[in-house]
Amino acid sequence: MDNLSEKYRVWVEVDLDKLCSNYRQMAKRARAKVMPVVKADAYGHGAVRVAKTLQAEEAVRQFAVVTQEEAIALRKGGVEGLVLLMGIAPKDSIPALQTADITLCVPNLEIAKRYSDAAQGKPLKIHLKLDTGMGRLGMREENAIEESLAIAQLPGLHIEGIFTQMSSSDLPGEDPFTMGQYECFKRVIEALEEKGLSIPLHHCANSAATMGFDGIHWDMVRNGLSLYGYQSREEDLGIELRPILSWGSSIVQCKTVPGGASVGYDRGYKAEGEKRIATVPLGYADGLSHGLSLGKGAFLVRGKKAPIVGKICMDMCMLDVTGIEGAQPGDLVTVLGEDGPEMISADDLAGPLDTISYEILCGIGKRVPRLYRQKGVLEKDTPYWCGYEG
Ligand SMILES: Cc1ncc(COP(=O)(O)O)c(C=O)c1O
């Protein structure tokens, strides 16, 4: 990662070439269309840039989001083709979503009626959602046939797809359950076909199901995490994904403190002997979880791990760089990414917090500018500010 400390206090670098490479690996594995999941600003990577890169470089023509704002932002940014809103759209948002040609998720008859009432002009495109074991959105098998047939009769709606979400495809021990979900999905689709309702597009596999299973990919798979370079099934599946995001900052001050000196709020750390302490301008307002305080997390400085000492502040944190010779202001601090032989992944930060890589990536703060590397070139002067002005 370049040291960008002369321009930025803290920054994220997203490698779009690696994004495309991860996409190609997943597309090869899936042997079906891959629908990139770019909700939550593409898991913190910047949804419009991610989607437009995949559209331009890999001819991708289908994307998934969750909110109306995310869907409209993709269209405003020039994203074409199918944009599936996998959440529930509030009634007042329907006209704008319909004008923008967004496809909506329908998890039951009640919501279908709401969409049907609000639809105007051309039929509103929908994908039916089945709950085959996730227990979240969707129709359970017991009601799915009757409700789907009733939805098909409503005016103003066009059923273009049907989908479900696997709950445990990342857990090999739950593979029989995942296959059960798939069988349930298939049974409903076949029963609907027998009743004369044939739906063009079927999709049920997230990243882990795409990687861990053959034969359940159907027409399309919905992949998020894998495109961003992480694998949620632990076994070696022969797919080489590389994290596309690195997160950096730099040391702004370095000082030697005597034994017994305290560092940070509540005197959370007291030096046992003389220590070199580095201050880094990155805190929980930037998405660095307070839970990594008091040595639970570490960053890389000069290719070595420097533990976080004291409690993480809103805008700053402190590192123990005693063992890192020559550490000084201006040195690059790698929060996520590689530095020499060492690397810190979102899984490494997630472990001590008892969370998942998804939450680390989505949690990187809005005020951290995202810089993009494409065709090997880092665009240093055109960051994406996630809602802040540059
Ligand atoms: C409905 C749905 N489909 C697909 C995905 C993508 O999952 P993954 O990032 O594990 O590929 C998600 C993510 O949470 C989701 O909620």
PDBQT file of the ligand as one rigid body, heavy atoms in Angstrom, charges set to zero:
ROOT
HETATM    1  C1  LIG A 401     -30.317 -12.117   0.074  1.00  0.00    +0.000 C 
HETATM    2  C2  LIG A 401     -28.822 -12.124  -0.039  1.00  0.00    +0.000 A 
HETATM    3  N1  LIG A 401     -28.271 -12.674  -1.128  1.00  0.00    +0.000 NA
HETATM    4  C3  LIG A 401     -26.934 -12.713  -1.286  1.00  0.00    +0.000 A 
HETATM    5  C4  LIG A 401     -26.086 -12.184  -0.342  1.00  0.00    +0.000 A 
HETATM    6  C5  LIG A 401     -24.604 -12.247  -0.570  1.00  0.00    +0.000 C 
HETATM    7  O1  LIG A 401     -23.957 -13.037   0.382  1.00  0.00    +0.000 OA
HETATM    8  P1  LIG A 401     -22.383 -13.226   0.342  1.00  0.00    +0.000 P 
HETATM    9  O2  LIG A 401     -21.809 -11.878   0.624  1.00  0.00    +0.000 OA
HETATM   10  O3  LIG A 401     -22.101 -14.188   1.429  1.00  0.00    +0.000 OA
HETATM   11  O4  LIG A 401     -22.027 -13.704  -1.015  1.00  0.00    +0.000 OA
HETATM   12  C6  LIG A 401     -26.620 -11.615   0.810  1.00  0.00    +0.000 A 
HETATM   13  C7  LIG A 401     -25.716 -11.088   1.832  1.00  0.00    +0.000 C 
HETATM   14  O5  LIG A 401     -25.933 -10.960   2.992  1.00  0.00    +0.000 OA
HETATM   15  C8  LIG A 401     -28.034 -11.575   0.963  1.00  0.00    +0.000 A 
HETATM   16  O6  LIG A 401     -28.599 -11.041   2.057  1.00  0.00    +0.000 OA
ENDROOT
TORSDOF 0
